[in-house]
């Protein structure tokens, strides 16, 4: 396992969407068409990491309510301890799945932790 952050893992660099104004349309579309419908499901609390459940918009400057900022924060989390280890494994798997669903280009993307 790497001790670096998720965004620094070489295999992930071409999968993660950058927090950049050029991607505003992508962030807004992803929120409206992927995350917002996921939040509306009755299983949202069990399917979404608390940070993703708090998102209320696509692209913006708020670190807790804009999808681009929540994803950027997750990119900086340590791949080995924040996404996978023996402590609270279910929550970490949910977090990784949410990043794969709402912060990556394409569908069915799998991020590497090392």
Order of alpha helices (4+ residues) and beta strands (2+ residues): alpha-alpha-alpha-alpha-alpha-alpha-alpha
